[in-house]
Amino acid sequence: MEKKSVWNSYGKAEQKKVHAYASEYMDFLNDSKTERECADRIIADIEKEGYVEYACLAKGKKKLKSGDRVYFCGMNKTVIMFQIGSEPMENGMTILGAHIDSPRLDVKQNPVYEDGGFAYLDTHYYGGIKKYQWVTIPLAIHGVVVKKDQTTVLINIGEEENDPVFFISDLLIHLAQEQMEKKATKVIEGEALDVVIGNMPLKADKKEDEKEAVKKNVLAILKEYYGIEEEDFQSAELEIVPAGKAREAGLDRSMIMSYGQDDRVCAFSSYKAMLEVKESKRTLCCILTDKEEIGSVGATGMRSRYFENCCAEVLNGMGDYSDLTLRRMLAASCMLSSDVTSGFDPMYASSFDKKNVAYLGCGFSFCKFTGSRGKSGSNDANAEYLGAIRRIMDEAGAKYQLAELGKVDLGGGGTIAYIMALYGMNVIDCGVPVMNMHAPHEVVSKADLYENKKGYVAFLERMDGSWN
């Protein structure tokens, strides 16, 4: 089927809405370069719209009722939102689920060292990256340092105009003949992704103090401005991310270029869609999870039971908890796994099936299945479910396309869909096409972003269990 640009369907008034929504999204990206920052921004936004942390209600022993809006925050890295519907929860929920972590470089626990007159931070990359893309670009440091007395120090260096930035060096082209003959996977090794953070030695009064003077100077600066000792890195979570703000791309300003759009582009539209729906028959849920880029592992990943535990708490708050009710509710739920897909790139056309790939500017995308090669590791959505979703989107006028990630034998990707399908619920992947996925700067279309939120609102408002 022919893919048509949705820009041609907009009048001037709607184009203004597209650009206004994109501007709001870019502000969100600038505030949300780590999962902690993302969770903080989301909570600030949803509390303004009446969402209350469930723990506060539980302490007051207040029962949940239809229309209540509550949220859970897990370890400052995940947010789960619930809007209680008028129907019994046993009938199932309507769920959006995105992730708020992105590929990056994590600072190791014993990271600061000196070599050749430079002070470095030793790093370990997180998620799937092309390592060579991270050298010679301006980098920033975000995160927290927690001291032994439980004092938490927030770190955000490299984003303000007057802030210093950091970098990973690369070999000059004049001496790179051997390097250029290596495979792309070996051009830059993982252990070479160490970040330069200083070159000025601390002035020494004694000769013995001249050893590692650059490192000492860096540590002295951290002590002066942040009260951090070297040993405090042992209980720190510091992330190295590209420095700089989200930018409009193209002379026509039709696209957005920024770090972290996989999957914050879908996370943003997911929680914004929740805020637009004021009442519902079915209970609505939005999951904004962590650790998807490394397999959804750990206490804040979807393979843990934190989502199930939150659902149990909500049922208990309604006075309706039992293990059987919880199981029935999850099995009867419908979900959009709100995650990005690949956008067609004409420069690398041979990697895509042109008939079955998403094109930027042609609307958001549904992927019936992800996985790799022979659909390994995928959730494959039922045709009946996809048929119901198509009807909903067409009735709402939300522009969408059907796509796969790439050619069959080239590999693939995954989302949280297969994990949620373990409960027996209907799940399909649905999100925005992205160019440069997992690169330091990714690209999306403003039109796809706008249509994505329209689609999520339609799903929350119109999806019920009657079709099944």
Sequence and secondary structure as in RCSB ss.txt:
>XXXX:A:sequence
MEKKSVWNSYGKAEQKKVHAYASEYMDFLNDSKTERECADRIIADIEKEGYVEYACLAKGKKKLKSGDRVYFCGM
NKTVIMFQIGSEPMENGMTILGAHIDSPRLDVKQNPVYEDGGFAYLDTHYYGGIKKYQWVTIPLAIHGVVVKKDQ
TTVLINIGEEENDPVFFISDLLIHLAQEQMEKKATKVIEGEALDVVIGNMPLKADKKEDEKEAVKKNVLAILKEY
YGIEEEDFQSAELEIVPAGKAREAGLDRSMIMSYGQDDRVCAFSSYKAMLEVKESKRTLCCILTDKEEIGSVGAT
GMRSRYFENCCAEVLNGMGDYSDLTLRRMLAASCMLSSDVTSGFDPMYASSFDKKNVAYLGCGFSFCKFTGSRGK
SGSNDANAEYLGAIRRIMDEAGAKYQLAELGKVDLGGGGTIAYIMALYGMNVIDCGVPVMNMHAPHEVVSKADLY
ENKKGYVAFLERMDGSWN
>XXXX:A:secstr
     GGGG  HHHHHHHHHHHHHHHHHHHH SSHHHHHHHHHHHHHHTT EEHHHHHHTT    TT EEEEEET
TTEEEEEE  SS GGG EEEEEEE    EEEEEEEEEEEETTEEEEEEEEESS  GGGGTTS EEEEEEEE TT 
 EEEEEES STTS  BB     GGG HHHHTS HHHHS GGG  EEEE      SSGGGGTTHHHHHHHHHHHHH
H   GGGGGGEEEEEEE S  EEESTT  EEEETTHHHHHHHHHHHHHHHH    SSEEEEEEES GGGTS STT
STTSSHHHHHHHHHHHHTT   HHHHHHHHHT EEEE   EEB  GGGGGGS GGGSB TTS EEEES  EETTT
BT     HHHHHHHHHHHHHHT  EEE  SS GGG EE  SHHHHGGGT EEEEEE EEBSTTSSSEEEEHHHHH
HHHHHHHHHHHH  STT 
